[in-house]
């Protein structure tokens, strides 16, 4: 079942046409990878889903983006509610300069979802368990988050999202700052999380896309050239441009 559908999606940065008639369907509880060369529109497409592009002056969007059947491009959409539903993990971990505990419950305090200490403690534990950090950090909750390793910081940022109970996790090159061991553990975490979340990952690493994703979309010059099962994209692509990219003849 499709969690996110785009229909004739176009986006301009002032005069630059960044996304061109993108039609796609992202399945619930699956990992979808978006691949393609630098500047092809991957991150722009990702940011459409939480309306982060709106923060850039001169952006104009047409078409439809349906999340659970609701068009989020409409002006009447509550962006705070949307960004609770659709969380984003960035290329480099960005924990707040607060304690580990306060990082996780930050969203709860901002949204006033809960101020009860016992409830916040429960949310902190549940979120850290979800990212497989509880045993490592349960005795260090009030230590500064900035002292964690890069991989732990990235897991913490994911835990911070999980604490506000999103449905969708957007990941923009989440492993680019990590070493191979850290990358492997984040990939393992993604496989665990897809049982409860719809995950879309932008990556330059085609091996990573092949390892972790169920579906893959290939983008080129703002167009979604091909979209389908990851195995099919990597072993029997229908478009020659896709084949050229994944075999290293392009990009």
C-alpha positions in Angstrom: 0.0 0.0 0.0 1.4 3.4 -1.0 2.1 5.7 1.9 3.3 8.6 -0.3 2.3 9.3 -3.9 3.6 12.1 -6.1 1.6 13.1 -9.2 3.1 15.4 -11.8 5.3 17.0 -9.2 7.4 20.0 -10.3 9.6 22.3 -8.3 11.5 25.4 -9.2 14.2 27.3 -7.4 13.4 30.7 -8.8 14.1 30.1 -12.5 15.8 26.7 -12.1 13.5 23.7 -12.8 14.8 21.2 -10.1 12.0 18.5 -10.2 10.3 17.6 -13.5 7.0 15.8 -13.5 7.9 13.3 -10.8 5.3 10.5 -10.5 6.0 7.9 -7.8 4.5 5.7 -5.1 6.4 4.9 -1.9 5.2 1.8 -0.1 4.5 1.7 3.7 6.9 -0.1 5.9 9.5 -0.4 3.2 12.9 1.2 2.7 13.0 3.2 -0.6 16.4 4.4 -1.8 16.8 7.4 -4.2 20.0 7.3 -6.2 21.5 9.4 -8.9 24.5 11.8 -9.5 25.0 15.0 -7.5 22.6 17.8 -8.3 20.0 15.5 -9.8 17.2 16.4 -7.4 17.4 13.6 -4.8 17.6 15.8 -1.7 15.1 18.2 -3.2 12.6 15.4 -3.6 13.2 14.2 -0.1 12.6 17.7 1.3 9.3 18.0 -0.5 7.8 15.4 1.8 8.3 17.6 4.9 8.0 20.9 3.1 11.5 21.9 4.1 12.0 23.5 0.6 9.5 26.1 1.7 12.3 27.7 3.7 14.2 28.6 0.5 13.2 31.9 -1.1 11.7 31.7 -4.5 10.7 28.1 -4.4 7.5 27.2 -6.3 5.9 23.7 -6.4 3.1 22.3 -8.6 1.4 18.9 -8.7 0.3 16.8 -5.8 2.1 15.0 -3.0 -0.3 12.7 -1.2 0.6 11.3 2.3 -2.1 8.9 3.5 -4.3 10.5 0.8 -3.9 14.1 1.9 -2.2 16.6 -0.5 0.5 18.2 1.6 1.3 20.9 -1.0 -1.9 22.8 -0.1 -1.4 26.0 1.9 -3.8 24.8 4.6 -1.5 22.1 5.8 -0.3 22.5 9.4 3.5 22.3 8.9 4.1 21.5 12.6 1.8 18.5 12.4 3.3 17.5 9.1 6.9 17.6 10.5 5.8 15.5 13.5 4.5 12.9 11.0 7.5 13.1 8.7 10.9 13.2 10.4 14.3 13.8 8.8 17.8 12.6 9.6 20.5 14.7 8.0 23.8 13.9 6.4 25.8 14.8 9.5 24.4 14.1 13.0 23.0 17.2 14.6 22.3 16.6 18.3 21.5 19.6 20.3 24.1 20.9 22.9 22.1 19.3 25.7 22.1 16.1 27.6 21.3 12.8 25.9 18.0 12.7 27.8 17.0 16.3 26.9 17.8 15.6 23.3 15.2 12.8 23.2 12.4 14.5 25.1 13.0 17.9 23.3 10.1 17.3 20.9 7.8 16.3 23.7 8.5 19.5 25.6 8.2 21.7 22.4 4.9 20.2 21.4 3.7 20.0 25.1 2.7 16.4 24.4 3.8 15.4 27.9 5.5 17.1 30.9 5.0 14.2 33.2 8.5 13.1 34.4 7.6 9.4 34.5 6.1 9.6 31.0 9.2 11.4 29.7 11.4 8.8 31.3 9.4 6.1 29.5 9.6 7.9 26.2 13.4 8.3 26.6 13.8 4.6 27.3 11.5 3.4 24.5 13.2 5.7 22.0 16.7 4.6 22.9 15.7 0.9 22.9 14.3 1.4 19.4 17.7 2.6 18.1 19.6 -0.1 20.2 21.2 2.5 22.4 19.5 1.9 25.8 22.1 -0.6 27.2 25.0 1.7 26.1 23.5 4.9 27.5 21.1 4.2 30.3 23.6 5.2 32.9 24.8 8.3 30.9 21.5 10.0 30.2 22.5 13.2 31.7 25.9 13.4 30.0 26.3 15.8 27.1 25.2 14.4 23.8 28.0 16.1 22.0 30.5 13.6 23.6 29.0 10.6 21.8 30.6 9.0 18.8 29.4 10.0 15.3 27.4 6.7 15.0 25.9 7.2 18.5 25.0 10.8 17.6 23.2 9.6 14.4 21.3 7.0 16.4 20.4 9.6 19.0 19.0 11.9 16.3 16.9 9.0 15.0 15.7 8.4 18.6 14.8 12.1 18.9 12.5 11.7 15.9 11.0 8.4 17.1 10.1 10.1 20.4 7.5 12.3 18.6 6.0 9.2 16.9 6.4 10.0 13.2 5.1 7.7 10.5 7.8 8.4 7.9 11.6 8.7 8.3 13.5 10.6 5.7 17.3 10.0 5.7 19.6 12.2 3.6 22.9 10.5 3.3 22.7 9.3 6.9 26.0 7.2 6.7 28.2 9.6 4.8 30.1 10.8 7.9 30.5 7.3 9.3 33.1 4.6 9.0 32.2 1.2 7.5 31.5 -0.3 10.9 29.2 2.6 11.9 27.5 2.4 8.5 26.8 -1.3 8.9 25.2 -0.7 12.3 23.0 2.1 10.9 21.9 -0.1 8.0 21.0 -2.8 10.5 19.0 -0.3 12.4 17.1 0.8 9.3 16.1 -2.8 8.7 14.7 -3.0 12.2 12.9 0.3 12.0 11.1 -0.5 8.7 8.7 -2.8 10.7 7.2 0.4 12.2 8.1 3.2 9.8 8.2 4.1 6.1 11.8 5.0 5.3 13.1 6.9 2.3 16.9 7.2 2.0 18.9 9.4 -0.3 22.4 7.9 -0.9 25.3 8.2 -3.3 26.4 4.7 -2.2 24.8 2.3 -4.7 26.1 -0.7 -2.7 24.2 0.7 0.3 21.0 1.1 -1.7 21.3 -2.5 -3.0 21.9 -3.8 0.6 19.1 -2.0 2.5 16.3 -0.9 0.2 13.2 -2.7 -1.0 12.6 -0.2 -3.8 14.9 2.2 -5.6 14.3 5.3 -7.7 17.0 6.6 -10.1 17.0 10.4 -10.7 18.8 12.3 -13.4 18.6 16.1 -14.1 15.4 16.5 -12.0 13.5 13.5 -13.6 12.7 10.2 -11.9 14.0 8.0 -14.7 13.1 4.7 -13.2 11.4 3.4 -10.1 10.9 -0.2 -9.0 12.0 -3.2 -6.9 15.7 -2.7 -6.0 16.6 -6.1 -7.4 15.1 -5.2 -10.7 16.7 -1.8 -10.9 20.2 -3.3 -10.2 20.0 -6.4 -12.3 17.6 -5.7 -15.1 17.0 -1.9 -15.5 14.5 -0.9 -18.2 16.2 2.4 -19.1 19.7 2.6 -20.6 20.4 5.7 -18.5 19.8 3.7 -15.3 22.0 0.9 -16.6 24.8 3.3 -17.5 24.7 4.9 -14.0 24.7 1.7 -12.0 27.5 0.2 -14.1 29.6 3.4 -13.8 29.4 4.5 -17.4 27.6 7.7 -16.3 28.0 10.0 -13.2 
